[in-house]
Amino acid sequence: MASTNDAMRQITEQGRESGELMTEIAKDTREDSYAMKSIAILTMFYLPRAFVTVCSPLCDAVEMLIGYRHSRYLACNS
């Protein structure tokens, strides 16, 4: 009977330790989620501006090469 009680205590202690580890993992995951959301918001804010910054000189170069005033529409919207 004593060995059964010891085994039950050991299982209970392992379960408690496992629960504490799961709680730590959940907290770390929540913090990581906040960081990922921040990165996504910053990316959504800056990426379109970066694309326009790169596309604008490219469209100007195409316009100069072709000599067609509406090449900006053709190059950037195709």
mmCIF file as gemmi writes it, N, C-alpha and C atoms, coordinates in Angstrom:
data_model
loop_
_atom_site.group_PDB
_atom_site.id
_atom_site.type_symbol
_atom_site.label_atom_id
_atom_site.label_alt_id
_atom_site.label_comp_id
_atom_site.label_asym_id
_atom_site.label_entity_id
_atom_site.label_seq_id
_atom_site.pdbx_PDB_ins_code
_atom_site.Cartn_x
_atom_site.Cartn_y
_atom_site.Cartn_z
_atom_site.occupancy
_atom_site.B_iso_or_equiv
_atom_site.pdbx_formal_charge
_atom_site.auth_seq_id
_atom_site.auth_asym_id
_atom_site.pdbx_PDB_model_num
ATOM 1 N N . MET Axp A 1 ? 0.812 -1.189 0 1 0 ? 1 A 1
ATOM 2 C CA . MET Axp A 1 ? 0 0 0 1 0 ? 1 A 1
ATOM 3 C C . MET Axp A 1 ? 0.86 1.259 0 1 0 ? 1 A 1
ATOM 4 N N . ALA Axp A 2 ? 1.982 1.2 0.725 1 0 ? 2 A 1
ATOM 5 C CA . ALA Axp A 2 ? 2.869 2.357 0.805 1 0 ? 2 A 1
ATOM 6 C C . ALA Axp A 2 ? 3.478 2.658 -0.556 1 0 ? 2 A 1
ATOM 7 N N . SER Axp A 3 ? 3.82 1.627 -1.313 1 0 ? 3 A 1
ATOM 8 C CA . SER Axp A 3 ? 4.415 1.848 -2.629 1 0 ? 3 A 1
ATOM 9 C C . SER Axp A 3 ? 3.391 2.452 -3.598 1 0 ? 3 A 1
ATOM 10 N N . THR Axp A 4 ? 2.116 2.075 -3.426 1 0 ? 4 A 1
ATOM 11 C CA . THR Axp A 4 ? 1.06 2.653 -4.262 1 0 ? 4 A 1
ATOM 12 C C . THR Axp A 4 ? 0.895 4.144 -3.952 1 0 ? 4 A 1
ATOM 13 N N . ASN Axp A 5 ? 0.915 4.489 -2.68 1 0 ? 5 A 1
ATOM 14 C CA . ASN Axp A 5 ? 0.816 5.896 -2.288 1 0 ? 5 A 1
ATOM 15 C C . ASN Axp A 5 ? 2.003 6.706 -2.803 1 0 ? 5 A 1
ATOM 16 N N . ASP Axp A 6 ? 3.195 6.131 -2.716 1 0 ? 6 A 1
ATOM 17 C CA . ASP Axp A 6 ? 4.392 6.803 -3.222 1 0 ? 6 A 1
ATOM 18 C C . ASP Axp A 6 ? 4.296 7.013 -4.734 1 0 ? 6 A 1
ATOM 19 N N . ALA Axp A 7 ? 3.798 5.997 -5.428 1 0 ? 7 A 1
ATOM 20 C CA . ALA Axp A 7 ? 3.645 6.107 -6.879 1 0 ? 7 A 1
ATOM 21 C C . ALA Axp A 7 ? 2.623 7.184 -7.236 1 0 ? 7 A 1
ATOM 22 N N . MET Axp A 8 ? 1.531 7.253 -6.49 1 0 ? 8 A 1
ATOM 23 C CA . MET Axp A 8 ? 0.503 8.267 -6.736 1 0 ? 8 A 1
ATOM 24 C C . MET Axp A 8 ? 1.046 9.669 -6.458 1 0 ? 8 A 1
ATOM 25 N N . ARG Axp A 9 ? 1.828 9.807 -5.392 1 0 ? 9 A 1
ATOM 26 C CA . ARG Axp A 9 ? 2.446 11.113 -5.096 1 0 ? 9 A 1
ATOM 27 C C . ARG Axp A 9 ? 3.397 11.528 -6.215 1 0 ? 9 A 1
ATOM 28 N N . GLN Axp A 10 ? 4.152 10.568 -6.675 1 0 ? 10 A 1
ATOM 29 C CA . GLN Axp A 10 ? 5.111 10.851 -7.749 1 0 ? 10 A 1
ATOM 30 C C . GLN Axp A 10 ? 4.374 11.272 -9.026 1 0 ? 10 A 1
ATOM 31 N N . ILE Axp A 11 ? 3.308 10.582 -9.364 1 0 ? 11 A 1
ATOM 32 C CA . ILE Axp A 11 ? 2.512 10.941 -10.545 1 0 ? 11 A 1
ATOM 33 C C . ILE Axp A 11 ? 1.892 12.328 -10.371 1 0 ? 11 A 1
ATOM 34 N N . THR Axp A 12 ? 1.39 12.601 -9.169 1 0 ? 12 A 1
ATOM 35 C CA . THR Axp A 12 ? 0.795 13.907 -8.881 1 0 ? 12 A 1
ATOM 36 C C . THR Axp A 12 ? 1.836 15.011 -9.015 1 0 ? 12 A 1
ATOM 37 N N . GLU Axp A 13 ? 3.02 14.781 -8.48 1 0 ? 13 A 1
ATOM 38 C CA . GLU Axp A 13 ? 4.098 15.776 -8.567 1 0 ? 13 A 1
ATOM 39 C C . GLU Axp A 13 ? 4.514 16.005 -10.022 1 0 ? 13 A 1
ATOM 40 N N . GLN Axp A 14 ? 4.607 14.948 -10.804 1 0 ? 14 A 1
ATOM 41 C CA . GLN Axp A 14 ? 4.958 15.094 -12.219 1 0 ? 14 A 1
ATOM 42 C C . GLN Axp A 14 ? 3.878 15.874 -12.967 1 0 ? 14 A 1
ATOM 43 N N . GLY Axp A 15 ? 2.638 15.618 -12.631 1 0 ? 15 A 1
ATOM 44 C CA . GLY Axp A 15 ? 1.539 16.358 -13.25 1 0 ? 15 A 1
ATOM 45 C C . GLY Axp A 15 ? 1.589 17.832 -12.894 1 0 ? 15 A 1
ATOM 46 N N . ARG Axp A 16 ? 1.899 18.145 -11.667 1 0 ? 16 A 1
ATOM 47 C CA . ARG Axp A 16 ? 2.017 19.536 -11.22 1 0 ? 16 A 1
ATOM 48 C C . ARG Axp A 16 ? 3.162 20.244 -11.95 1 0 ? 16 A 1
ATOM 49 N N . GLU Axp A 17 ? 4.31 19.566 -12.039 1 0 ? 17 A 1
ATOM 50 C CA . GLU Axp A 17 ? 5.456 20.141 -12.754 1 0 ? 17 A 1
ATOM 51 C C . GLU Axp A 17 ? 5.119 20.355 -14.23 1 0 ? 17 A 1
ATOM 52 N N . SER Axp A 18 ? 4.429 19.396 -14.809 1 0 ? 18 A 1
ATOM 53 C CA . SER Axp A 18 ? 4.024 19.517 -16.209 1 0 ? 18 A 1
ATOM 54 C C . SER Axp A 18 ? 3.085 20.709 -16.406 1 0 ? 18 A 1
ATOM 55 N N . GLY Axp A 19 ? 2.164 20.886 -15.478 1 0 ? 19 A 1
ATOM 56 C CA . GLY Axp A 19 ? 1.25 22.026 -15.549 1 0 ? 19 A 1
ATOM 57 C C . GLY Axp A 19 ? 1.979 23.356 -15.451 1 0 ? 19 A 1
ATOM 58 N N . GLU Axp A 20 ? 2.974 23.439 -14.583 1 0 ? 20 A 1
ATOM 59 C CA . GLU Axp A 20 ? 3.756 24.667 -14.451 1 0 ? 20 A 1
ATOM 60 C C . GLU Axp A 20 ? 4.527 24.964 -15.736 1 0 ? 20 A 1
ATOM 61 N N . LEU Axp A 21 ? 5.089 23.921 -16.331 1 0 ? 21 A 1
ATOM 62 C CA . LEU Axp A 21 ? 5.796 24.111 -17.599 1 0 ? 21 A 1
ATOM 63 C C . LEU Axp A 21 ? 4.842 24.575 -18.707 1 0 ? 21 A 1
ATOM 64 N N . MET Axp A 22 ? 3.66 24.002 -18.747 1 0 ? 22 A 1
ATOM 65 C CA . MET Axp A 22 ? 2.674 24.403 -19.754 1 0 ? 22 A 1
ATOM 66 C C . MET Axp A 22 ? 2.26 25.864 -19.564 1 0 ? 22 A 1
ATOM 67 N N . THR Axp A 23 ? 2.155 26.296 -18.325 1 0 ? 23 A 1
ATOM 68 C CA . THR Axp A 23 ? 1.816 27.689 -18.043 1 0 ? 23 A 1
ATOM 69 C C . THR Axp A 23 ? 2.922 28.622 -18.541 1 0 ? 23 A 1
ATOM 70 N N . GLU Axp A 24 ? 4.166 28.261 -18.299 1 0 ? 24 A 1
ATOM 71 C CA . GLU Axp A 24 ? 5.292 29.062 -18.795 1 0 ? 24 A 1
ATOM 72 C C . GLU Axp A 24 ? 5.295 29.121 -20.321 1 0 ? 24 A 1
ATOM 73 N N . ILE Axp A 25 ? 5.046 27.99 -20.954 1 0 ? 25 A 1
ATOM 74 C CA . ILE Axp A 25 ? 5.01 27.952 -22.418 1 0 ? 25 A 1
ATOM 75 C C . ILE Axp A 25 ? 3.887 28.836 -22.945 1 0 ? 25 A 1
ATOM 76 N N . ALA Axp A 26 ? 2.737 28.805 -22.308 1 0 ? 26 A 1
ATOM 77 C CA . ALA Axp A 26 ? 1.607 29.642 -22.732 1 0 ? 26 A 1
ATOM 78 C C . ALA Axp A 26 ? 1.937 31.119 -22.606 1 0 ? 26 A 1
ATOM 79 N N . LYS Axp A 27 ? 2.589 31.514 -21.52 1 0 ? 27 A 1
ATOM 80 C CA . LYS Axp A 27 ? 2.979 32.919 -21.342 1 0 ? 27 A 1
ATOM 81 C C . LYS Axp A 27 ? 3.98 33.351 -22.404 1 0 ? 27 A 1
ATOM 82 N N . ASP Axp A 28 ? 4.972 32.493 -22.673 1 0 ? 28 A 1
ATOM 83 C CA . ASP Axp A 28 ? 5.962 32.812 -23.708 1 0 ? 28 A 1
ATOM 84 C C . ASP Axp A 28 ? 5.308 32.905 -25.086 1 0 ? 28 A 1
ATOM 85 N N . THR Axp A 29 ? 4.36 32.02 -25.346 1 0 ? 29 A 1
ATOM 86 C CA . THR Axp A 29 ? 3.656 32.046 -26.626 1 0 ? 29 A 1
ATOM 87 C C . THR Axp A 29 ? 2.859 33.331 -26.783 1 0 ? 29 A 1
ATOM 88 N N . ARG Axp A 30 ? 2.22 33.784 -25.712 1 0 ? 30 A 1
ATOM 89 C CA . ARG Axp A 30 ? 1.457 35.035 -25.757 1 0 ? 30 A 1
ATOM 90 C C . ARG Axp A 30 ? 2.381 36.21 -26.065 1 0 ? 30 A 1
ATOM 91 N N . GLU Axp A 31 ? 3.542 36.264 -25.412 1 0 ? 31 A 1
ATOM 92 C CA . GLU Axp A 31 ? 4.5 37.344 -25.672 1 0 ? 31 A 1
ATOM 93 C C . GLU Axp A 31 ? 4.992 37.296 -27.118 1 0 ? 31 A 1
ATOM 94 N N . ASP Axp A 32 ? 5.255 36.101 -27.611 1 0 ? 32 A 1
ATOM 95 C CA . ASP Axp A 32 ? 5.694 35.948 -28.99 1 0 ? 32 A 1
ATOM 96 C C . ASP Axp A 32 ? 4.6 36.389 -29.959 1 0 ? 32 A 1
ATOM 97 N N . SER Axp A 33 ? 3.363 36.098 -29.615 1 0 ? 33 A 1
ATOM 98 C CA . SER Axp A 33 ? 2.236 36.5 -30.457 1 0 ? 33 A 1
ATOM 99 C C . SER Axp A 33 ? 2.151 38.016 -30.553 1 0 ? 33 A 1
ATOM 100 N N . TYR Axp A 34 ? 2.34 38.712 -29.44 1 0 ? 34 A 1
ATOM 101 C CA . TYR Axp A 34 ? 2.328 40.177 -29.461 1 0 ? 34 A 1
ATOM 102 C C . TYR Axp A 34 ? 3.451 40.713 -30.344 1 0 ? 34 A 1
ATOM 103 N N . ALA Axp A 35 ? 4.625 40.107 -30.247 1 0 ? 35 A 1
ATOM 104 C CA . ALA Axp A 35 ? 5.759 40.547 -31.065 1 0 ? 35 A 1
ATOM 105 C C . ALA Axp A 35 ? 5.469 40.325 -32.551 1 0 ? 35 A 1
ATOM 106 N N . MET Axp A 36 ? 4.894 39.187 -32.889 1 0 ? 36 A 1
ATOM 107 C CA . MET Axp A 36 ? 4.584 38.892 -34.288 1 0 ? 36 A 1
ATOM 108 C C . MET Axp A 36 ? 3.529 39.85 -34.836 1 0 ? 36 A 1
ATOM 109 N N . LYS Axp A 37 ? 2.54 40.208 -34.022 1 0 ? 37 A 1
ATOM 110 C CA . LYS Axp A 37 ? 1.53 41.167 -34.455 1 0 ? 37 A 1
ATOM 111 C C . LYS Axp A 37 ? 2.16 42.526 -34.699 1 0 ? 37 A 1
ATOM 112 N N . SER Axp A 38 ? 3.078 42.932 -33.848 1 0 ? 38 A 1
ATOM 113 C CA . SER Axp A 38 ? 3.762 44.211 -34.032 1 0 ? 38 A 1
ATOM 114 C C . SER Axp A 38 ? 4.567 44.226 -35.319 1 0 ? 38 A 1
ATOM 115 N N . ILE Axp A 39 ? 5.268 43.146 -35.587 1 0 ? 39 A 1
ATOM 116 C CA . ILE Axp A 39 ? 6.048 43.047 -36.819 1 0 ? 39 A 1
ATOM 117 C C . ILE Axp A 39 ? 5.127 43.087 -38.032 1 0 ? 39 A 1
ATOM 118 N N . ALA Axp A 40 ? 4.009 42.398 -37.969 1 0 ? 40 A 1
ATOM 119 C CA . ALA Axp A 40 ? 3.067 42.386 -39.094 1 0 ? 40 A 1
ATOM 120 C C . ALA Axp A 40 ? 2.496 43.771 -39.35 1 0 ? 40 A 1
ATOM 121 N N . ILE Axp A 41 ? 2.164 44.5 -38.291 1 0 ? 41 A 1
ATOM 122 C CA . ILE Axp A 41 ? 1.614 45.85 -38.461 1 0 ? 41 A 1
ATOM 123 C C . ILE Axp A 41 ? 2.661 46.779 -39.065 1 0 ? 41 A 1
ATOM 124 N N . LEU Axp A 42 ? 3.887 46.71 -38.571 1 0 ? 42 A 1
ATOM 125 C CA . LEU Axp A 42 ? 4.94 47.544 -39.139 1 0 ? 42 A 1
ATOM 126 C C . LEU Axp A 42 ? 5.194 47.208 -40.602 1 0 ? 42 A 1
ATOM 127 N N . THR Axp A 43 ? 5.16 45.93 -40.922 1 0 ? 43 A 1
ATOM 128 C CA . THR Axp A 43 ? 5.367 45.51 -42.307 1 0 ? 43 A 1
ATOM 129 C C . THR Axp A 43 ? 4.248 46.025 -43.195 1 0 ? 43 A 1
ATOM 130 N N . MET Axp A 44 ? 3.015 45.939 -42.735 1 0 ? 44 A 1
ATOM 131 C CA . MET Axp A 44 ? 1.888 46.432 -43.538 1 0 ? 44 A 1
ATOM 132 C C . MET Axp A 44 ? 1.983 47.94 -43.739 1 0 ? 44 A 1
ATOM 133 N N . PHE Axp A 45 ? 2.601 48.638 -42.81 1 0 ? 45 A 1
ATOM 134 C CA . PHE Axp A 45 ? 2.725 50.082 -42.921 1 0 ? 45 A 1
ATOM 135 C C . PHE Axp A 45 ? 3.866 50.474 -43.869 1 0 ? 45 A 1
ATOM 136 N N . TYR Axp A 46 ? 5.031 49.814 -43.757 1 0 ? 46 A 1
ATOM 137 C CA . TYR Axp A 46 ? 6.204 50.225 -44.519 1 0 ? 46 A 1
ATOM 138 C C . TYR Axp A 46 ? 6.36 49.543 -45.87 1 0 ? 46 A 1
ATOM 139 N N . LEU Axp A 47 ? 5.904 48.322 -46.022 1 0 ? 47 A 1
ATOM 140 C CA . LEU Axp A 47 ? 6.136 47.595 -47.271 1 0 ? 47 A 1
ATOM 141 C C . LEU Axp A 47 ? 5.506 48.268 -48.486 1 0 ? 47 A 1
ATOM 142 N N . PRO Axp A 48 ? 4.258 48.732 -48.436 1 0 ? 48 A 1
ATOM 143 C CA . PRO Axp A 48 ? 3.711 49.422 -49.611 1 0 ? 48 A 1
ATOM 144 C C . PRO Axp A 48 ? 4.509 50.679 -49.972 1 0 ? 48 A 1
ATOM 145 N N . ARG Axp A 49 ? 4.974 51.403 -48.966 1 0 ? 49 A 1
ATOM 146 C CA . ARG Axp A 49 ? 5.775 52.6 -49.242 1 0 ? 49 A 1
ATOM 147 C C . ARG Axp A 49 ? 7.091 52.225 -49.904 1 0 ? 49 A 1
ATOM 148 N N . ALA Axp A 50 ? 7.712 51.158 -49.457 1 0 ? 50 A 1
ATOM 149 C CA . ALA Axp A 50 ? 8.961 50.704 -50.06 1 0 ? 50 A 1
ATOM 150 C C . ALA Axp A 50 ? 8.726 50.286 -51.509 1 0 ? 50 A 1
ATOM 151 N N . PHE Axp A 51 ? 7.616 49.62 -51.772 1 0 ? 51 A 1
ATOM 152 C CA . PHE Axp A 51 ? 7.303 49.204 -53.14 1 0 ? 51 A 1
ATOM 153 C C . PHE Axp A 51 ? 7.12 50.419 -54.044 1 0 ? 51 A 1
ATOM 154 N N . VAL Axp A 52 ? 6.4 51.427 -53.562 1 0 ? 52 A 1
ATOM 155 C CA . VAL Axp A 52 ? 6.175 52.637 -54.357 1 0 ? 52 A 1
ATOM 156 C C . VAL Axp A 52 ? 7.496 53.355 -54.587 1 0 ? 52 A 1
ATOM 157 N N . THR Axp A 53 ? 8.356 53.378 -53.586 1 0 ? 53 A 1
ATOM 158 C CA . THR Axp A 53 ? 9.652 54.031 -53.718 1 0 ? 53 A 1
ATOM 159 C C . THR Axp A 53 ? 10.499 53.353 -54.782 1 0 ? 53 A 1
ATOM 160 N N . VAL Axp A 54 ? 10.455 52.038 -54.856 1 0 ? 54 A 1
ATOM 161 C CA . VAL Axp A 54 ? 11.223 51.301 -55.858 1 0 ? 54 A 1
ATOM 162 C C . VAL Axp A 54 ? 10.553 51.397 -57.22 1 0 ? 54 A 1
ATOM 163 N N . CYS Axp A 55 ? 9.249 51.336 -57.251 1 0 ? 55 A 1
ATOM 164 C CA . CYS Axp A 55 ? 8.516 51.333 -58.512 1 0 ? 55 A 1
ATOM 165 C C . CYS Axp A 55 ? 8.574 52.691 -59.208 1 0 ? 55 A 1
ATOM 166 N N . SER Axp A 56 ? 8.553 53.762 -58.449 1 0 ? 56 A 1
ATOM 167 C CA . SER Axp A 56 ? 8.513 55.102 -59.043 1 0 ? 56 A 1
ATOM 168 C C . SER Axp A 56 ? 9.725 55.384 -59.925 1 0 ? 56 A 1
ATOM 169 N N . PRO Axp A 57 ? 10.967 55.179 -59.46 1 0 ? 57 A 1
ATOM 170 C CA . PRO Axp A 57 ? 12.111 55.399 -60.355 1 0 ? 57 A 1
ATOM 171 C C . PRO Axp A 57 ? 12.121 54.419 -61.527 1 0 ? 57 A 1
ATOM 172 N N . LEU Axp A 58 ? 11.654 53.206 -61.292 1 0 ? 58 A 1
ATOM 173 C CA . LEU Axp A 58 ? 11.59 52.221 -62.365 1 0 ? 58 A 1
ATOM 174 C C . LEU Axp A 58 ? 10.638 52.687 -63.45 1 0 ? 58 A 1
ATOM 175 N N . CYS Axp A 59 ? 9.499 53.22 -63.057 1 0 ? 59 A 1
ATOM 176 C CA . CYS Axp A 59 ? 8.523 53.715 -64.029 1 0 ? 59 A 1
ATOM 177 C C . CYS Axp A 59 ? 9.07 54.926 -64.78 1 0 ? 59 A 1
ATOM 178 N N . ASP Axp A 60 ? 9.809 55.784 -64.076 1 0 ? 60 A 1
ATOM 179 C CA . ASP Axp A 60 ? 10.417 56.942 -64.741 1 0 ? 60 A 1
ATOM 180 C C . ASP Axp A 60 ? 11.436 56.486 -65.774 1 0 ? 60 A 1
ATOM 181 N N . ALA Axp A 61 ? 12.218 55.454 -65.452 1 0 ? 61 A 1
ATOM 182 C CA . ALA Axp A 61 ? 13.208 54.943 -66.394 1 0 ? 61 A 1
ATOM 183 C C . ALA Axp A 61 ? 12.53 54.348 -67.62 1 0 ? 61 A 1
ATOM 184 N N . VAL Axp A 62 ? 11.455 53.616 -67.414 1 0 ? 62 A 1
ATOM 185 C CA . VAL Axp A 62 ? 10.717 53.036 -68.546 1 0 ? 62 A 1
ATOM 186 C C . VAL Axp A 62 ? 10.142 54.151 -69.409 1 0 ? 62 A 1
ATOM 187 N N . GLU Axp A 63 ? 9.649 55.185 -68.773 1 0 ? 63 A 1
ATOM 188 C CA . GLU Axp A 63 ? 9.08 56.315 -69.498 1 0 ? 63 A 1
ATOM 189 C C . GLU Axp A 63 ? 10.151 56.998 -70.351 1 0 ? 63 A 1
ATOM 190 N N . MET Axp A 64 ? 11.364 57.139 -69.802 1 0 ? 64 A 1
ATOM 191 C CA . MET Axp A 64 ? 12.446 57.766 -70.562 1 0 ? 64 A 1
ATOM 192 C C . MET Axp A 64 ? 12.879 56.883 -71.723 1 0 ? 64 A 1
ATOM 193 N N . LEU Axp A 65 ? 12.963 55.586 -71.508 1 0 ? 65 A 1
ATOM 194 C CA . LEU Axp A 65 ? 13.396 54.67 -72.568 1 0 ? 65 A 1
ATOM 195 C C . LEU Axp A 65 ? 12.371 54.582 -73.688 1 0 ? 65 A 1
ATOM 196 N N . ILE Axp A 66 ? 11.127 54.465 -73.342 1 0 ? 66 A 1
ATOM 197 C CA . ILE Axp A 66 ? 10.077 54.29 -74.338 1 0 ? 66 A 1
ATOM 198 C C . ILE Axp A 66 ? 9.655 55.638 -74.909 1 0 ? 66 A 1
ATOM 199 N N . GLY Axp A 67 ? 9.707 56.657 -74.09 1 0 ? 67 A 1
ATOM 200 C CA . GLY Axp A 67 ? 9.276 57.97 -74.53 1 0 ? 67 A 1
ATOM 201 C C . GLY Axp A 67 ? 7.764 58.06 -74.606 1 0 ? 67 A 1
ATOM 202 N N . TYR Axp A 68 ? 7.113 57.222 -73.879 1 0 ? 68 A 1
ATOM 203 C CA . TYR Axp A 68 ? 5.656 57.161 -73.894 1 0 ? 68 A 1
ATOM 204 C C . TYR Axp A 68 ? 5.153 57.683 -72.567 1 0 ? 68 A 1
ATOM 205 N N . ARG Axp A 69 ? 4.321 58.703 -72.579 1 0 ? 69 A 1
ATOM 206 C CA . ARG Axp A 69 ? 3.894 59.365 -71.349 1 0 ? 69 A 1
ATOM 207 C C . ARG Axp A 69 ? 3.087 58.449 -70.433 1 0 ? 69 A 1
ATOM 208 N N . HIS Axp A 70 ? 2.396 57.515 -70.994 1 0 ? 70 A 1
ATOM 209 C CA . HIS Axp A 70 ? 1.543 56.662 -70.176 1 0 ? 70 A 1
ATOM 210 C C . HIS Axp A 70 ? 2.227 55.338 -69.842 1 0 ? 70 A 1
ATOM 211 N N . SER Axp A 71 ? 3.54 55.299 -70.002 1 0 ? 71 A 1
ATOM 212 C CA . SER Axp A 71 ? 4.26 54.065 -69.671 1 0 ? 71 A 1
ATOM 213 C C . SER Axp A 71 ? 4.184 53.787 -68.174 1 0 ? 71 A 1
ATOM 214 N N . ARG Axp A 72 ? 4.013 54.832 -67.361 1 0 ? 72 A 1
ATOM 215 C CA . ARG Axp A 72 ? 3.868 54.618 -65.918 1 0 ? 72 A 1
ATOM 216 C C . ARG Axp A 72 ? 2.674 53.722 -65.657 1 0 ? 72 A 1
ATOM 217 N N . TYR Axp A 73 ? 1.601 53.945 -66.374 1 0 ? 73 A 1
ATOM 218 C CA . TYR Axp A 73 ? 0.415 53.105 -66.227 1 0 ? 73 A 1
ATOM 219 C C . TYR Axp A 73 ? 0.696 51.695 -66.71 1 0 ? 73 A 1
ATOM 220 N N . LEU Axp A 74 ? 1.367 51.576 -67.84 1 0 ? 74 A 1
ATOM 221 C CA . LEU Axp A 74 ? 1.636 50.247 -68.408 1 0 ? 74 A 1
ATOM 222 C C . LEU Axp A 74 ? 2.613 49.453 -67.559 1 0 ? 74 A 1
ATOM 223 N N . ALA Axp A 75 ? 3.684 50.096 -67.071 1 0 ? 75 A 1
ATOM 224 C CA . ALA Axp A 75 ? 4.726 49.375 -66.335 1 0 ? 75 A 1
ATOM 225 C C . ALA Axp A 75 ? 4.265 49 -64.919 1 0 ? 75 A 1
ATOM 226 N N . CYS Axp A 76 ? 3.555 49.892 -64.281 1 0 ? 76 A 1
ATOM 227 C CA . CYS Axp A 76 ? 3.207 49.649 -62.872 1 0 ? 76 A 1
ATOM 228 C C . CYS Axp A 76 ? 1.899 48.921 -62.692 1 0 ? 76 A 1
ATOM 229 N N . ASN Axp A 77 ? 1.091 48.828 -63.721 1 0 ? 77 A 1
ATOM 230 C CA . ASN Axp A 77 ? -0.198 48.173 -63.575 1 0 ? 77 A 1
ATOM 231 C C . ASN Axp A 77 ? -0.294 46.873 -64.367 1 0 ? 77 A 1
ATOM 232 N N . SER Axp A 78 ? 0.801 46.401 -64.877 1 0 ? 78 A 1
ATOM 233 C CA . SER Axp A 78 ? 0.728 45.149 -65.626 1 0 ? 78 A 1
ATOM 234 C C . SER Axp A 78 ? 1.087 43.979 -64.751 1 0 ? 78 A 1
